[in-house]
């Protein structure tokens, strides 16, 4: 029951990735994962813009879960 939302999201968008954790427990949970570069030599202003984009992506991911999958 927990797997279809991540499969649907990741097939359509992939980033941030949606995954299910704690499958061995009675209450698995969803998590959004956004990878970051290991080396990040950019000015602080550019990093802040990127971080704002990551927050927007995370909001979209969890809004989609709520709307499409009633989670």
CHARMM internal coordinates of N, CA and C (Angstrom, degrees):
IC EDIT
DIST 1 N 1 CA 1.4411
DIST 1 CA 1 C 1.5354
ANGL 1 N 1 CA 1 C 111.62
DIST 1 C 2 N 1.3263
ANGL 1 CA 1 C 2 N 117.26
DIHE 1 N 1 CA 1 C 2 N -29.15
DIST 2 N 2 CA 1.4636
ANGL 1 C 2 N 2 CA 120.44
DIHE 1 CA 1 C 2 N 2 CA -177.98
DIST 2 CA 2 C 1.5264
ANGL 2 N 2 CA 2 C 113.04
DIHE 1 C 2 N 2 CA 2 C -83.27
DIST 2 C 3 N 1.3153
ANGL 2 CA 2 C 3 N 118.18
DIHE 2 N 2 CA 2 C 3 N -19.39
DIST 3 N 3 CA 1.4644
ANGL 2 C 3 N 3 CA 120.87
DIHE 2 CA 2 C 3 N 3 CA -173.42
DIST 3 CA 3 C 1.5312
ANGL 3 N 3 CA 3 C 115.72
DIHE 2 C 3 N 3 CA 3 C -77.43
DIST 3 C 4 N 1.3316
ANGL 3 CA 3 C 4 N 121.26
DIHE 3 N 3 CA 3 C 4 N -35.28
DIST 4 N 4 CA 1.4716
ANGL 3 C 4 N 4 CA 118.96
DIHE 3 CA 3 C 4 N 4 CA -175.75
DIST 4 CA 4 C 1.5271
ANGL 4 N 4 CA 4 C 116.06
DIHE 3 C 4 N 4 CA 4 C -57.48
DIST 4 C 5 N 1.3405
ANGL 4 CA 4 C 5 N 121.13
DIHE 4 N 4 CA 4 C 5 N -41.88
DIST 5 N 5 CA 1.4657
ANGL 4 C 5 N 5 CA 118.19
DIHE 4 CA 4 C 5 N 5 CA 179.38
DIST 5 CA 5 C 1.5306
ANGL 5 N 5 CA 5 C 113.49
DIHE 4 C 5 N 5 CA 5 C -59.85
DIST 5 C 6 N 1.3554
ANGL 5 CA 5 C 6 N 119.84
DIHE 5 N 5 CA 5 C 6 N -48.16
DIST 6 N 6 CA 1.4626
ANGL 5 C 6 N 6 CA 118.09
DIHE 5 CA 5 C 6 N 6 CA 177.63
DIST 6 CA 6 C 1.5207
ANGL 6 N 6 CA 6 C 113.00
DIHE 5 C 6 N 6 CA 6 C -61.59
DIST 6 C 7 N 1.3300
ANGL 6 CA 6 C 7 N 117.02
DIHE 6 N 6 CA 6 C 7 N -39.70
DIST 7 N 7 CA 1.4637
ANGL 6 C 7 N 7 CA 119.21
DIHE 6 CA 6 C 7 N 7 CA 178.96
DIST 7 CA 7 C 1.5229
ANGL 7 N 7 CA 7 C 111.07
DIHE 6 C 7 N 7 CA 7 C -60.78
DIST 7 C 8 N 1.3245
ANGL 7 CA 7 C 8 N 116.94
DIHE 7 N 7 CA 7 C 8 N -44.14
DIST 8 N 8 CA 1.4675
ANGL 7 C 8 N 8 CA 120.79
DIHE 7 CA 7 C 8 N 8 CA -179.32
DIST 8 CA 8 C 1.5245
ANGL 8 N 8 CA 8 C 110.88
DIHE 7 C 8 N 8 CA 8 C -65.78
DIST 8 C 9 N 1.3246
ANGL 8 CA 8 C 9 N 116.64
DIHE 8 N 8 CA 8 C 9 N -46.53
DIST 9 N 9 CA 1.4718
ANGL 8 C 9 N 9 CA 120.27
DIHE 8 CA 8 C 9 N 9 CA -178.82
DIST 9 CA 9 C 1.5218
ANGL 9 N 9 CA 9 C 110.32
DIHE 8 C 9 N 9 CA 9 C -62.39
DIST 9 C 10 N 1.3200
ANGL 9 CA 9 C 10 N 117.72
DIHE 9 N 9 CA 9 C 10 N -50.46
DIST 10 N 10 CA 1.4601
ANGL 9 C 10 N 10 CA 121.70
DIHE 9 CA 9 C 10 N 10 CA -174.41
DIST 10 CA 10 C 1.5208
ANGL 10 N 10 CA 10 C 111.78
DIHE 9 C 10 N 10 CA 10 C -66.06
DIST 10 C 11 N 1.3176
ANGL 10 CA 10 C 11 N 118.25
DIHE 10 N 10 CA 10 C 11 N -31.78
DIST 11 N 11 CA 1.4637
ANGL 10 C 11 N 11 CA 121.08
DIHE 10 CA 10 C 11 N 11 CA 177.31
DIST 11 CA 11 C 1.5199
ANGL 11 N 11 CA 11 C 110.07
DIHE 10 C 11 N 11 CA 11 C -67.05
DIST 11 C 12 N 1.3206
ANGL 11 CA 11 C 12 N 116.26
DIHE 11 N 11 CA 11 C 12 N -38.16
DIST 12 N 12 CA 1.4608
ANGL 11 C 12 N 12 CA 121.01
DIHE 11 CA 11 C 12 N 12 CA -176.67
DIST 12 CA 12 C 1.5276
ANGL 12 N 12 CA 12 C 112.75
DIHE 11 C 12 N 12 CA 12 C -83.24
DIST 12 C 13 N 1.3523
ANGL 12 CA 12 C 13 N 117.99
DIHE 12 N 12 CA 12 C 13 N -42.61
DIST 13 N 13 CA 1.4662
ANGL 12 C 13 N 13 CA 119.77
DIHE 12 CA 12 C 13 N 13 CA -169.55
DIST 13 CA 13 C 1.5185
ANGL 13 N 13 CA 13 C 115.16
DIHE 12 C 13 N 13 CA 13 C -123.56
DIST 13 C 14 N 1.3072
ANGL 13 CA 13 C 14 N 117.91
DIHE 13 N 13 CA 13 C 14 N -41.03
DIST 14 N 14 CA 1.4642
ANGL 13 C 14 N 14 CA 125.85
DIHE 13 CA 13 C 14 N 14 CA 178.44
DIST 14 CA 14 C 1.5263
ANGL 14 N 14 CA 14 C 114.88
DIHE 13 C 14 N 14 CA 14 C 72.74
DIST 14 C 15 N 1.3351
ANGL 14 CA 14 C 15 N 119.51
DIHE 14 N 14 CA 14 C 15 N -45.86
DIST 15 N 15 CA 1.4627
ANGL 14 C 15 N 15 CA 120.49
DIHE 14 CA 14 C 15 N 15 CA -176.59
DIST 15 CA 15 C 1.5105
ANGL 15 N 15 CA 15 C 109.25
DIHE 14 C 15 N 15 CA 15 C -116.70
DIST 15 C 16 N 1.3078
ANGL 15 CA 15 C 16 N 120.71
DIHE 15 N 15 CA 15 C 16 N 125.38
DIST 16 N 16 CA 1.4572
ANGL 15 C 16 N 16 CA 124.57
DIHE 15 CA 15 C 16 N 16 CA -7.17
DIST 16 CA 16 C 1.5182
ANGL 16 N 16 CA 16 C 110.87
DIHE 15 C 16 N 16 CA 16 C -68.62
DIST 16 C 17 N 1.3022
ANGL 16 CA 16 C 17 N 116.19
DIHE 16 N 16 CA 16 C 17 N 154.69
DIST 17 N 17 CA 1.4621
ANGL 16 C 17 N 17 CA 120.66
DIHE 16 CA 16 C 17 N 17 CA -178.01
DIST 17 CA 17 C 1.5221
ANGL 17 N 17 CA 17 C 109.18
DIHE 16 C 17 N 17 CA 17 C -81.49
DIST 17 C 18 N 1.3094
ANGL 17 CA 17 C 18 N 116.20
DIHE 17 N 17 CA 17 C 18 N 142.21
DIST 18 N 18 CA 1.4532
ANGL 17 C 18 N 18 CA 122.11
DIHE 17 CA 17 C 18 N 18 CA 177.59
DIST 18 CA 18 C 1.5165
ANGL 18 N 18 CA 18 C 108.46
DIHE 17 C 18 N 18 CA 18 C -107.49
DIST 18 C 19 N 1.3165
ANGL 18 CA 18 C 19 N 116.54
DIHE 18 N 18 CA 18 C 19 N 131.45
DIST 19 N 19 CA 1.4560
ANGL 18 C 19 N 19 CA 120.20
DIHE 18 CA 18 C 19 N 19 CA -179.43
DIST 19 CA 19 C 1.5178
ANGL 19 N 19 CA 19 C 110.45
DIHE 18 C 19 N 19 CA 19 C -139.23
DIST 19 C 20 N 1.3122
ANGL 19 CA 19 C 20 N 115.55
DIHE 19 N 19 CA 19 C 20 N 163.36
DIST 20 N 20 CA 1.4608
ANGL 19 C 20 N 20 CA 121.98
DIHE 19 CA 19 C 20 N 20 CA 179.17
DIST 20 CA 20 C 1.5206
ANGL 20 N 20 CA 20 C 108.05
DIHE 19 C 20 N 20 CA 20 C -110.09
DIST 20 C 21 N 1.3292
ANGL 20 CA 20 C 21 N 116.63
DIHE 20 N 20 CA 20 C 21 N 133.91
DIST 21 N 21 CA 1.4555
ANGL 20 C 21 N 21 CA 122.51
DIHE 20 CA 20 C 21 N 21 CA 177.85
DIST 21 CA 21 C 1.5202
ANGL 21 N 21 CA 21 C 109.84
DIHE 20 C 21 N 21 CA 21 C -117.21
DIST 21 C 22 N 1.3220
ANGL 21 CA 21 C 22 N 115.58
DIHE 21 N 21 CA 21 C 22 N 163.26
DIST 22 N 22 CA 1.4692
ANGL 21 C 22 N 22 CA 123.24
DIHE 21 CA 21 C 22 N 22 CA 177.42
DIST 22 CA 22 C 1.5219
ANGL 22 N 22 CA 22 C 112.41
DIHE 21 C 22 N 22 CA 22 C 59.03
DIST 22 C 23 N 1.3037
ANGL 22 CA 22 C 23 N 116.92
DIHE 22 N 22 CA 22 C 23 N 46.85
DIST 23 N 23 CA 1.4607
ANGL 22 C 23 N 23 CA 120.24
DIHE 22 CA 22 C 23 N 23 CA 179.33
DIST 23 CA 23 C 1.5275
ANGL 23 N 23 CA 23 C 112.74
DIHE 22 C 23 N 23 CA 23 C -66.20
DIST 23 C 24 N 1.3135
ANGL 23 CA 23 C 24 N 117.05
DIHE 23 N 23 CA 23 C 24 N -19.45
DIST 24 N 24 CA 1.4574
ANGL 23 C 24 N 24 CA 119.87
DIHE 23 CA 23 C 24 N 24 CA -178.68
DIST 24 CA 24 C 1.5295
ANGL 24 N 24 CA 24 C 112.65
DIHE 23 C 24 N 24 CA 24 C -86.24
DIST 24 C 25 N 1.3184
ANGL 24 CA 24 C 25 N 117.04
DIHE 24 N 24 CA 24 C 25 N -3.33
DIST 25 N 25 CA 1.4656
ANGL 24 C 25 N 25 CA 120.51
DIHE 24 CA 24 C 25 N 25 CA 179.83
DIST 25 CA 25 C 1.5271
ANGL 25 N 25 CA 25 C 109.34
DIHE 24 C 25 N 25 CA 25 C -102.55
DIST 25 C 26 N 1.3129
ANGL 25 CA 25 C 26 N 117.96
DIHE 25 N 25 CA 25 C 26 N 164.60
DIST 26 N 26 CA 1.4626
ANGL 25 C 26 N 26 CA 120.32
DIHE 25 CA 25 C 26 N 26 CA 179.10
DIST 26 CA 26 C 1.5376
ANGL 26 N 26 CA 26 C 113.13
DIHE 25 C 26 N 26 CA 26 C -66.46
DIST 26 C 27 N 1.3321
ANGL 26 CA 26 C 27 N 117.09
DIHE 26 N 26 CA 26 C 27 N -20.08
DIST 27 N 27 CA 1.4682
ANGL 26 C 27 N 27 CA 119.94
DIHE 26 CA 26 C 27 N 27 CA -176.43
DIST 27 CA 27 C 1.5277
ANGL 27 N 27 CA 27 C 110.98
DIHE 26 C 27 N 27 CA 27 C -127.43
DIST 27 C 28 N 1.3403
ANGL 27 CA 27 C 28 N 118.12
DIHE 27 N 27 CA 27 C 28 N 81.52
DIST 28 N 28 CA 1.4670
ANGL 27 C 28 N 28 CA 119.24
DIHE 27 CA 27 C 28 N 28 CA 176.34
DIST 28 CA 28 C 1.5249
ANGL 28 N 28 CA 28 C 109.97
DIHE 27 C 28 N 28 CA 28 C -66.00
DIST 28 C 29 N 1.3063
ANGL 28 CA 28 C 29 N 116.69
DIHE 28 N 28 CA 28 C 29 N 158.28
DIST 29 N 29 CA 1.4579
ANGL 28 C 29 N 29 CA 119.33
DIHE 28 CA 28 C 29 N 29 CA 178.69
DIST 29 CA 29 C 1.5186
ANGL 29 N 29 CA 29 C 111.01
DIHE 28 C 29 N 29 CA 29 C -132.47
DIST 29 C 30 N 1.3254
ANGL 29 CA 29 C 30 N 115.28
DIHE 29 N 29 CA 29 C 30 N 154.96
DIST 30 N 30 CA 1.4561
ANGL 29 C 30 N 30 CA 122.56
DIHE 29 CA 29 C 30 N 30 CA 179.64
DIST 30 CA 30 C 1.5181
ANGL 30 N 30 CA 30 C 109.49
DIHE 29 C 30 N 30 CA 30 C -91.65
DIST 30 C 31 N 1.3266
ANGL 30 CA 30 C 31 N 115.60
DIHE 30 N 30 CA 30 C 31 N 147.97
DIST 31 N 31 CA 1.4560
ANGL 30 C 31 N 31 CA 120.83
DIHE 30 CA 30 C 31 N 31 CA 175.81
DIST 31 CA 31 C 1.5197
ANGL 31 N 31 CA 31 C 108.67
DIHE 30 C 31 N 31 CA 31 C -141.07
DIST 31 C 32 N 1.3090
ANGL 31 CA 31 C 32 N 115.50
DIHE 31 N 31 CA 31 C 32 N 140.81
DIST 32 N 32 CA 1.4535
ANGL 31 C 32 N 32 CA 121.58
DIHE 31 CA 31 C 32 N 32 CA 173.87
DIST 32 CA 32 C 1.5179
ANGL 32 N 32 CA 32 C 109.29
DIHE 31 C 32 N 32 CA 32 C -97.59
DIST 32 C 33 N 1.3193
ANGL 32 CA 32 C 33 N 116.62
DIHE 32 N 32 CA 32 C 33 N 132.73
DIST 33 N 33 CA 1.4575
ANGL 32 C 33 N 33 CA 121.32
DIHE 32 CA 32 C 33 N 33 CA -177.71
DIST 33 CA 33 C 1.5144
ANGL 33 N 33 CA 33 C 108.89
DIHE 32 C 33 N 33 CA 33 C -120.92
DIST 33 C 34 N 1.3162
ANGL 33 CA 33 C 34 N 115.61
DIHE 33 N 33 CA 33 C 34 N 127.99
DIST 34 N 34 CA 1.4699
ANGL 33 C 34 N 34 CA 121.51
DIHE 33 CA 33 C 34 N 34 CA 177.48
DIST 34 CA 34 C 1.5094
ANGL 34 N 34 CA 34 C 106.87
DIHE 33 C 34 N 34 CA 34 C -122.87
DIST 34 C 35 N 1.3268
ANGL 34 CA 34 C 35 N 118.09
DIHE 34 N 34 CA 34 C 35 N 118.96
DIST 35 N 35 CA 1.4608
ANGL 34 C 35 N 35 CA 120.50
DIHE 34 CA 34 C 35 N 35 CA 179.99
DIST 35 CA 35 C 1.5205
ANGL 35 N 35 CA 35 C 110.11
DIHE 34 C 35 N 35 CA 35 C -78.91
DIST 35 C 36 N 1.3067
ANGL 35 CA 35 C 36 N 115.25
DIHE 35 N 35 CA 35 C 36 N 147.21
DIST 36 N 36 CA 1.4619
ANGL 35 C 36 N 36 CA 122.21
DIHE 35 CA 35 C 36 N 36 CA 177.13
DIST 36 CA 36 C 1.5209
ANGL 36 N 36 CA 36 C 108.38
DIHE 35 C 36 N 36 CA 36 C -120.50
DIST 36 C 37 N 1.3257
ANGL 36 CA 36 C 37 N 117.46
DIHE 36 N 36 CA 36 C 37 N 150.61
DIST 37 N 37 CA 1.4669
ANGL 36 C 37 N 37 CA 119.34
DIHE 36 CA 36 C 37 N 37 CA 177.30
DIST 37 CA 37 C 1.5273
ANGL 37 N 37 CA 37 C 110.66
DIHE 36 C 37 N 37 CA 37 C -65.34
DIST 37 C 38 N 1.3318
ANGL 37 CA 37 C 38 N 116.66
DIHE 37 N 37 CA 37 C 38 N 146.02
DIST 38 N 38 CA 1.4624
ANGL 37 C 38 N 38 CA 119.81
DIHE 37 CA 37 C 38 N 38 CA 178.45
DIST 38 CA 38 C 1.5199
ANGL 38 N 38 CA 38 C 111.89
DIHE 37 C 38 N 38 CA 38 C -67.33
DIST 38 C 39 N 1.3144
ANGL 38 CA 38 C 39 N 116.72
DIHE 38 N 38 CA 38 C 39 N -35.64
DIST 39 N 39 CA 1.4572
ANGL 38 C 39 N 39 CA 120.53
DIHE 38 CA 38 C 39 N 39 CA 176.70
DIST 39 CA 39 C 1.5136
ANGL 39 N 39 CA 39 C 107.36
DIHE 38 C 39 N 39 CA 39 C -114.90
DIST 39 C 40 N 1.2861
ANGL 39 CA 39 C 40 N 114.94
DIHE 39 N 39 CA 39 C 40 N 129.47
DIST 40 N 40 CA 1.4543
ANGL 39 C 40 N 40 CA 119.25
DIHE 39 CA 39 C 40 N 40 CA -174.24
DIST 40 CA 40 C 1.5309
ANGL 40 N 40 CA 40 C 108.69
DIHE 39 C 40 N 40 CA 40 C -134.02
DIST 40 C 41 N 1.2982
ANGL 40 CA 40 C 41 N 116.13
DIHE 40 N 40 CA 40 C 41 N 84.73
DIST 41 N 41 CA 1.4630
ANGL 40 C 41 N 41 CA 120.80
DIHE 40 CA 40 C 41 N 41 CA -178.50
DIST 41 CA 41 C 1.5252
ANGL 41 N 41 CA 41 C 109.61
DIHE 40 C 41 N 41 CA 41 C -101.10
DIST 41 C 42 N 1.3332
ANGL 41 CA 41 C 42 N 115.64
DIHE 41 N 41 CA 41 C 42 N 70.17
DIST 42 N 42 CA 1.4556
ANGL 41 C 42 N 42 CA 120.09
DIHE 41 CA 41 C 42 N 42 CA 178.09
DIST 42 CA 42 C 1.5214
ANGL 42 N 42 CA 42 C 108.59
DIHE 41 C 42 N 42 CA 42 C -125.77
DIST 42 C 43 N 1.3130
ANGL 42 CA 42 C 43 N 116.57
DIHE 42 N 42 CA 42 C 43 N 154.86
DIST 43 N 43 CA 1.4617
ANGL 42 C 43 N 43 CA 119.34
DIHE 42 CA 42 C 43 N 43 CA 178.38
DIST 43 CA 43 C 1.5273
ANGL 43 N 43 CA 43 C 111.19
DIHE 42 C 43 N 43 CA 43 C -61.82
DIST 43 C 44 N 1.3243
ANGL 43 CA 43 C 44 N 116.26
DIHE 43 N 43 CA 43 C 44 N 154.13
DIST 44 N 44 CA 1.4599
ANGL 43 C 44 N 44 CA 121.23
DIHE 43 CA 43 C 44 N 44 CA -177.40
DIST 44 CA 44 C 1.5231
ANGL 44 N 44 CA 44 C 111.73
DIHE 43 C 44 N 44 CA 44 C -56.58
DIST 44 C 45 N 1.3203
ANGL 44 CA 44 C 45 N 118.00
DIHE 44 N 44 CA 44 C 45 N -40.07
DIST 45 N 45 CA 1.4716
ANGL 44 C 45 N 45 CA 120.54
DIHE 44 CA 44 C 45 N 45 CA -179.50
DIST 45 CA 45 C 1.5268
ANGL 45 N 45 CA 45 C 111.10
DIHE 44 C 45 N 45 CA 45 C -61.49
DIST 45 C 46 N 1.3278
ANGL 45 CA 45 C 46 N 117.60
DIHE 45 N 45 CA 45 C 46 N -40.61
DIST 46 N 46 CA 1.4591
ANGL 45 C 46 N 46 CA 121.00
DIHE 45 CA 45 C 46 N 46 CA 178.45
DIST 46 CA 46 C 1.5293
ANGL 46 N 46 CA 46 C 110.99
DIHE 45 C 46 N 46 CA 46 C -68.60
DIST 46 C 47 N 1.3404
ANGL 46 CA 46 C 47 N 116.05
DIHE 46 N 46 CA 46 C 47 N -37.33
DIST 47 N 47 CA 1.4600
ANGL 46 C 47 N 47 CA 119.02
DIHE 46 CA 46 C 47 N 47 CA 177.65
DIST 47 CA 47 C 1.5263
ANGL 47 N 47 CA 47 C 110.13
DIHE 46 C 47 N 47 CA 47 C -64.04
DIST 47 C 48 N 1.3237
ANGL 47 CA 47 C 48 N 117.20
DIHE 47 N 47 CA 47 C 48 N -40.96
DIST 48 N 48 CA 1.4650
ANGL 47 C 48 N 48 CA 121.08
DIHE 47 CA 47 C 48 N 48 CA 179.09
DIST 48 CA 48 C 1.5359
ANGL 48 N 48 CA 48 C 110.56
DIHE 47 C 48 N 48 CA 48 C -61.90
DIST 48 C 49 N 1.3256
ANGL 48 CA 48 C 49 N 117.26
DIHE 48 N 48 CA 48 C 49 N -40.44
DIST 49 N 49 CA 1.4749
ANGL 48 C 49 N 49 CA 120.53
DIHE 48 CA 48 C 49 N 49 CA 177.44
DIST 49 CA 49 C 1.5279
ANGL 49 N 49 CA 49 C 110.30
DIHE 48 C 49 N 49 CA 49 C -62.69
DIST 49 C 50 N 1.3373
ANGL 49 CA 49 C 50 N 116.05
DIHE 49 N 49 CA 49 C 50 N -43.04
DIST 50 N 50 CA 1.4643
ANGL 49 C 50 N 50 CA 120.20
DIHE 49 CA 49 C 50 N 50 CA 179.04
DIST 50 CA 50 C 1.5317
ANGL 50 N 50 CA 50 C 110.04
DIHE 49 C 50 N 50 CA 50 C -64.21
DIST 50 C 51 N 1.3193
ANGL 50 CA 50 C 51 N 117.14
DIHE 50 N 50 CA 50 C 51 N -42.63
DIST 51 N 51 CA 1.4668
ANGL 50 C 51 N 51 CA 120.55
DIHE 50 CA 50 C 51 N 51 CA 179.78
DIST 51 CA 51 C 1.5240
ANGL 51 N 51 CA 51 C 110.75
DIHE 50 C 51 N 51 CA 51 C -63.34
DIST 51 C 52 N 1.3279
ANGL 51 CA 51 C 52 N 117.35
DIHE 51 N 51 CA 51 C 52 N -38.35
DIST 52 N 52 CA 1.4652
ANGL 51 C 52 N 52 CA 120.15
DIHE 51 CA 51 C 52 N 52 CA 176.20
DIST 52 CA 52 C 1.5202
ANGL 52 N 52 CA 52 C 110.75
DIHE 51 C 52 N 52 CA 52 C -61.64
DIST 52 C 53 N 1.3226
ANGL 52 CA 52 C 53 N 116.91
DIHE 52 N 52 CA 52 C 53 N -39.37
DIST 53 N 53 CA 1.4680
ANGL 52 C 53 N 53 CA 121.54
DIHE 52 CA 52 C 53 N 53 CA 178.14
DIST 53 CA 53 C 1.5313
ANGL 53 N 53 CA 53 C 110.20
DIHE 52 C 53 N 53 CA 53 C -64.67
DIST 53 C 54 N 1.3481
ANGL 53 CA 53 C 54 N 117.30
DIHE 53 N 53 CA 53 C 54 N -40.66
DIST 54 N 54 CA 1.4598
ANGL 53 C 54 N 54 CA 120.51
DIHE 53 CA 53 C 54 N 54 CA 179.55
DIST 54 CA 54 C 1.5235
ANGL 54 N 54 CA 54 C 110.93
DIHE 53 C 54 N 54 CA 54 C -64.09
DIST 54 C 55 N 1.3259
ANGL 54 CA 54 C 55 N 116.79
DIHE 54 N 54 CA 54 C 55 N -38.93
DIST 55 N 55 CA 1.4696
ANGL 54 C 55 N 55 CA 120.29
DIHE 54 CA 54 C 55 N 55 CA 178.16
DIST 55 CA 55 C 1.5284
ANGL 55 N 55 CA 55 C 109.71
DIHE 54 C 55 N 55 CA 55 C -64.49
DIST 55 C 56 N 1.3262
ANGL 55 CA 55 C 56 N 116.73
DIHE 55 N 55 CA 55 C 56 N -42.54
DIST 56 N 56 CA 1.4665
ANGL 55 C 56 N 56 CA 120.87
DIHE 55 CA 55 C 56 N 56 CA 177.95
DIST 56 CA 56 C 1.5221
ANGL 56 N 56 CA 56 C 110.52
DIHE 55 C 56 N 56 CA 56 C -60.16
DIST 56 C 57 N 1.3370
ANGL 56 CA 56 C 57 N 117.13
DIHE 56 N 56 CA 56 C 57 N -45.04
DIST 57 N 57 CA 1.4610
ANGL 56 C 57 N 57 CA 121.15
DIHE 56 CA 56 C 57 N 57 CA 179.10
DIST 57 CA 57 C 1.5271
ANGL 57 N 57 CA 57 C 111.03
DIHE 56 C 57 N 57 CA 57 C -61.51
DIST 57 C 58 N 1.3199
ANGL 57 CA 57 C 58 N 117.06
DIHE 57 N 57 CA 57 C 58 N -42.08
DIST 58 N 58 CA 1.4700
ANGL 57 C 58 N 58 CA 120.34
DIHE 57 CA 57 C 58 N 58 CA 179.83
DIST 58 CA 58 C 1.5228
ANGL 58 N 58 CA 58 C 110.85
DIHE 57 C 58 N 58 CA 58 C -64.34
DIST 58 C 59 N 1.3153
ANGL 58 CA 58 C 59 N 117.09
DIHE 58 N 58 CA 58 C 59 N -41.56
DIST 59 N 59 CA 1.4657
ANGL 58 C 59 N 59 CA 120.16
DIHE 58 CA 58 C 59 N 59 CA 177.94
DIST 59 CA 59 C 1.5260
ANGL 59 N 59 CA 59 C 110.57
DIHE 58 C 59 N 59 CA 59 C -62.48
DIST 59 C 60 N 1.3180
ANGL 59 CA 59 C 60 N 116.72
DIHE 59 N 59 CA 59 C 60 N -42.03
DIST 60 N 60 CA 1.4657
ANGL 59 C 60 N 60 CA 120.16
DIHE 59 CA 59 C 60 N 60 CA 178.55
DIST 60 CA 60 C 1.5196
ANGL 60 N 60 CA 60 C 110.84
DIHE 59 C 60 N 60 CA 60 C -62.02
DIST 60 C 61 N 1.3364
ANGL 60 CA 60 C 61 N 116.65
DIHE 60 N 60 CA 60 C 61 N -41.91
DIST 61 N 61 CA 1.4528
ANGL 60 C 61 N 61 CA 120.82
DIHE 60 CA 60 C 61 N 61 CA -178.73
DIST 61 CA 61 C 1.5252
ANGL 61 N 61 CA 61 C 110.60
DIHE 60 C 61 N 61 CA 61 C -61.40
DIST 61 C 62 N 1.3123
ANGL 61 CA 61 C 62 N 117.67
DIHE 61 N 61 CA 61 C 62 N -50.25
DIST 62 N 62 CA 1.4583
ANGL 61 C 62 N 62 CA 119.70
DIHE 61 CA 61 C 62 N 62 CA -176.22
DIST 62 CA 62 C 1.5290
ANGL 62 N 62 CA 62 C 112.17
DIHE 61 C 62 N 62 CA 62 C -75.14
DIST 62 C 63 N 1.3176
ANGL 62 CA 62 C 63 N 118.69
DIHE 62 N 62 CA 62 C 63 N -28.91
DIST 63 N 63 CA 1.4687
ANGL 62 C 63 N 63 CA 120.48
DIHE 62 CA 62 C 63 N 63 CA 172.99
DIST 63 CA 63 C 1.5195
ANGL 63 N 63 CA 63 C 109.52
DIHE 62 C 63 N 63 CA 63 C -65.39
DIST 63 C 64 N 1.3224
ANGL 63 CA 63 C 64 N 116.60
DIHE 63 N 63 CA 63 C 64 N -40.72
DIST 64 N 64 CA 1.4640
ANGL 63 C 64 N 64 CA 120.97
DIHE 63 CA 63 C 64 N 64 CA 177.18
DIST 64 CA 64 C 1.5258
ANGL 64 N 64 CA 64 C 110.30
DIHE 63 C 64 N 64 CA 64 C -61.02
DIST 64 C 65 N 1.3393
ANGL 64 CA 64 C 65 N 117.38
DIHE 64 N 64 CA 64 C 65 N -44.56
DIST 65 N 65 CA 1.4693
ANGL 64 C 65 N 65 CA 120.84
DIHE 64 CA 64 C 65 N 65 CA 178.52
DIST 65 CA 65 C 1.5250
ANGL 65 N 65 CA 65 C 110.77
DIHE 64 C 65 N 65 CA 65 C -58.40
DIST 65 C 66 N 1.3182
ANGL 65 CA 65 C 66 N 115.61
DIHE 65 N 65 CA 65 C 66 N -42.78
DIST 66 N 66 CA 1.4594
ANGL 65 C 66 N 66 CA 119.98
DIHE 65 CA 65 C 66 N 66 CA -178.97
DIST 66 CA 66 C 1.5186
ANGL 66 N 66 CA 66 C 111.48
DIHE 65 C 66 N 66 CA 66 C -67.19
DIST 66 C 67 N 1.3213
ANGL 66 CA 66 C 67 N 117.03
DIHE 66 N 66 CA 66 C 67 N -44.17
DIST 67 N 67 CA 1.4706
ANGL 66 C 67 N 67 CA 121.43
DIHE 66 CA 66 C 67 N 67 CA -175.25
DIST 67 CA 67 C 1.5268
ANGL 67 N 67 CA 67 C 112.54
DIHE 66 C 67 N 67 CA 67 C -77.06
DIST 67 C 68 N 1.3159
ANGL 67 CA 67 C 68 N 116.69
DIHE 67 N 67 CA 67 C 68 N -48.23
DIST 68 N 68 CA 1.4619
ANGL 67 C 68 N 68 CA 120.55
DIHE 67 CA 67 C 68 N 68 CA -172.99
DIST 68 CA 68 C 1.5206
ANGL 68 N 68 CA 68 C 113.29
DIHE 67 C 68 N 68 CA 68 C -82.02
DIST 68 C 69 N 1.3216
ANGL 68 CA 68 C 69 N 116.59
DIHE 68 N 68 CA 68 C 69 N -35.09
DIST 69 N 69 CA 1.4651
ANGL 68 C 69 N 69 CA 120.05
DIHE 68 CA 68 C 69 N 69 CA -172.77
DIST 69 CA 69 C 1.5195
ANGL 69 N 69 CA 69 C 113.14
DIHE 68 C 69 N 69 CA 69 C -114.12
DIST 69 C 70 N 1.3266
ANGL 69 CA 69 C 70 N 116.10
DIHE 69 N 69 CA 69 C 70 N 0.55
DIST 70 N 70 CA 1.4636
ANGL 69 C 70 N 70 CA 121.59
DIHE 69 CA 69 C 70 N 70 CA 179.39
DIST 70 CA 70 C 1.5406
ANGL 70 N 70 CA 70 C 111.89
DIHE 69 C 70 N 70 CA 70 C 55.66
DIST 70 C 71 N 1.3298
ANGL 70 CA 70 C 71 N 114.61
DIHE 70 N 70 CA 70 C 71 N 41.60
DIST 71 N 71 CA 1.4689
ANGL 70 C 71 N 71 CA 119.76
DIHE 70 CA 70 C 71 N 71 CA 178.99
DIST 71 CA 71 C 1.5225
ANGL 71 N 71 CA 71 C 110.67
DIHE 70 C 71 N 71 CA 71 C -100.56
END
COOR INIT
IC SEED 1 N 1 CA 1 C
IC BUILD
